[in-house]
Structure formats: C-alpha cells, structure tokens
Amino acid sequence: MGGKMRANTTVRLNGEKLIGSGLLYKSLFLFMAIPTILFGGRLQPSDLVYLGAFRLPEVTTEYPETWDWSGEAMAYFPHGDPAGASDGFPGSLFATGLDSENLVSEFSIPVPLVTRNVQSLPMAVTLQPFSDVRESLFSMFVELPRVGMVYLPAQQGQSEGLLYLAWGQHYHEEPGVTVAPTHAWCGTDLSHPDTQGAWWVGTQAENNSGFIYRVNDYLMAIPDGWASSNTGGRSLATGRFRDGGWSGMGPNLYAIAPWLEGAPVGSPPAPNTEMSYVPLLHYSVVGDEEGHTLNHYSHADSWTGGAWIQSGGNDAVLFTGTKGSGYNWYGFYTPAGTDPPPLYPEGAPCVYMVGDFMCTQPDGQTTCTAEDIAPCEGAAVETQSRGWWSSRFDAKILFYDPADLARVAAGTMEPWEPQPYAVLDIDDRLFLNADMADVTMYNGFDDQRKNRLGSPAYDAERNLLYVMEVFADDYRPVIHLWRVNTPSRRHGRPFEGP
C-alpha cells in the first residue's frame, strides 16, 4: 500500500505482452508520451451550469429490488430511451440499487427541474428492471460493498459497447477470500448480461499488499485521443478513495484496457488475468514517510467518483464527493443535545477512546488536546456511527488538469504531485433533508452530515454531468444535473486546495 511505484508491471503494446520493472514501464511511456502530449485550456467551475434534478423511478418490487439506500454506481448509456430523444435529454442511466446487493437497473432521463420541493421533481421511468449482473462473480464482497460502473462504446476488436464493472468492499484483509479479482465487463441487456471476468488491476501480489484499496470503486472514460497519446490506448480509468488514508490520502486514478489484455484483442481476458495499468494519480497511504497528500486532506473525506471532461478545448478531470474540514477524528458525530463550546460551532470532536488516539485540529497536524474532546466525553452511545468524522462536511467537485496527468503518464511528474486547480462547492444545490434516525445514525446531521453524494455519470456528447445526492427522496437518491458550457479558452489561476 506504499506510495512508491510498483516494482513489476505487465505491459501490452501492439498485441505484444511485456513483463518488466517499473523503471522499464516508466521509460517506455516516457518515450511514447512526450512527443504527443497536448495541453488544452482549463475548465472552470463557472463553466458548470446547474439544470435541476429528477427522482428515480417508482418500483413495485420489494427487497432487494429497491432504490432505498442506493447510490454506489451509475453510468450514462447513449443508446437508451430512443423515444425520449426529442426532450433534449436522450440516452438513459444504469445505476445500482440497495447498497448491500447492488442490483443494476436502467431508467430514462426526464427533463430536470430546479425546485426546492423534492415531490415536485419529475420522475424517471424504468427501462430495464433490477438484475444481478455479477453472475456469481464478486460474491465474496459483502461487507459495505464498493461498486463502480461505466459504459464504453465498442473498443478495439469489439463489436458492441459494454458496461465495465469494479467491485470491492470496505475491508480487504484475507488474501484468497476478500482479496480477490475486482474488475469485469457485461452487456447492456440486463436479462442476459453475459458478464466476463474477474480480473486484477496489477498483480495479485500487489493487491495482497494493499493495492486493492486503490482501484476497486469508481470508473470513468478517458477520451480516446488523450488515451492514444498518453496511455497506449488505455481509455478506461479506475480508482478508489477509502477513508482513513488506506487507499492513499487523496483520490487515485489508473488507466487500464481490459480489451487489450484478451487474445485476440477485444475478447475478454481469462479469469484472474493481471491487467497492466498506467498510474495517473496516486498519493501516499497513511503511515508512509513521504506523506504526499491532497492539499487540505482529511481522513474523513469521501471521493465517490468522477468524470473526464473535454469541452470546446477546455478540459478537466473532475472528482465528486464530500470534503471534511475543521477538526478531524475517528469516533462518533457530536450527539444530539450535546452543546459544544463556542470554539466549536460545527460540533466538537467526539473521539473513540480505545486504541490509538486519532484526532487532529483544523491544521491537520496538531493532535487534539483533552480540552478539545471534553464536550463529548461519555456522550456518544450510538456505536453504529463510529468512523471518521470532521466538524464540518461539504459536497464538492475537484478540478484536476489533464495536462498534469499526462506528465505523470510520461514520467516527468510524480503521481502524487498533481493538485486540484479549482473547486466547486455544490451544497447550495442539494436538498440535505434526511432526518430519518437510521440514516443520521450512520451519516450525522446538519454541518456534520457526511456521505452527501453518490456516484456521478457523464454524457460526453452533450456535456451533461449527472450526480447522485443520497437520501434526498426519503431513503432514495435524487439525481442533479449540470451542463458543461463551451466557453472561450482561458487558463485558471492556481488553486491552493479544497
């Protein structure tokens, strides 16, 4: 799980499989990428125009075929709902339901509405009912599962587009059991998904050593031209952010291409294939001496997915999620009825006092004092809420420059050096209305409400960004929608952090 580049890497170029050291791999891509890196303008937060939101479909089935407690994965499908093309929002969305099962359903995209009344939002229509696309794969991942999903059109050697899947869980502690291959693909006909996999990202040995925490959650499409220039045609990006710094202290991103690993090219790799990858973003894990982190990193952060945007020459790699700020601790949210002193208007630290004392002041470095945690001593009784907390959370979108990631792929920038150049706070667009006791027990409330966002999805043809807000429609998410404008080229000012 260290922040260093891995020692051994399998590389496939032009159908030839090469096995060599990380240095060889890095040198090979340095040769490939330097002549072809293109540096465009930077997309700005002001280029995202809010269009409104809509509700998920009503379903008449029962557990586990429900949208309650959902939001793990979502993917845009350009060929869905052809009858709805005239409304300006053609295509459909695939998404996972109840997060303990993560069955997949497809639904239409209604015209969104800007309103503060959830019940007034338009409602999507089911196109394909819930289906278990795993087809016996990933049955070992049952403890707080993590799921990623994205649609890619037919790639080299393929005749049709596919849904690409990533699967994992909160803890991966048992090699051969909970450390298992994490990636697969399936068709878009949910009645016959024909799922293929599962495959490792990197080597099994790497995953046994903790690399699995970096790769098995969100997925996004890399523009073909960028991938051709910088990652040897690897146009699928995978990553994960796991709280507490286990995955690295910031979002991760790696370029992969399962269709290049099959024989012939385009066919599914054999089960348990160790796929090659190109690192694009890779911070230190907690405990690493190097300590390379996202600016203003918090152990309580949660980055749930992203999208690679190209819009009229202005580009960005976006990560959506919930950012922790202020005091940061492992323990419980500030219990209802506990009044923090004036020094802590957003809620005093409520630290789990068994084992390591894990609490830092707002500078992210200074250990909390006994006075810092005094207001919560003995007050936390809801042990289900135990986890990483901050005194304040906000829903944010981070903006990374693809030119920085190209430098990483070329070997001229280390994978922990890129930082967001801009940030967009989207709390003012969210409903943040969940007051159900079993939801607030796990997710907190008011300023200490964490886990605000679920998965995003992106329509690259129309530059539409879809983002789930969890627990906005009772126990179900709603989907918010932004249009990415095509402004004149301009370069943003450096941004110090989120």
Secondary structure, DSSP 8 states (H G I E B T S, - for coil): --SS--SEEEEEETTEEEEEEHHHHHHHHHHHHGGG----EE--GGGEEEEEEEE-------TTS--TT--S-EEEETTS-GGGGGGT--SEEEEE-STTT--EEEEE----B--S-GGGS-B--EEEEEE-TTTTTTTT--SS-EEEEEEE---TT-SS-EEEEEEE-S----BTTTB---EEEE-S-TTS---EEEEEES-HHHHHTTGGGGTSSEEEE--HHHHHHHSTT--EEEE---GGGTS-SS--EEEE-HHHHSSSTTS---TT-EE--EEEE----TT-SS----TT--TT-EEEEEEEEEETTEEEEEEEEEEEEEEEEEEE---TT----TT-TT---EE--SSS--EE-TTSSSB--HHHHGGGTTT---GGG-EEEEEEEEEEEEEE-HHHHHHHHHTSS-TT----SEEEE-GGG-------HHHHHHH--GGG----EEEEEEETTTTEEEEEEEEEETTEEEEEEEEE--------------
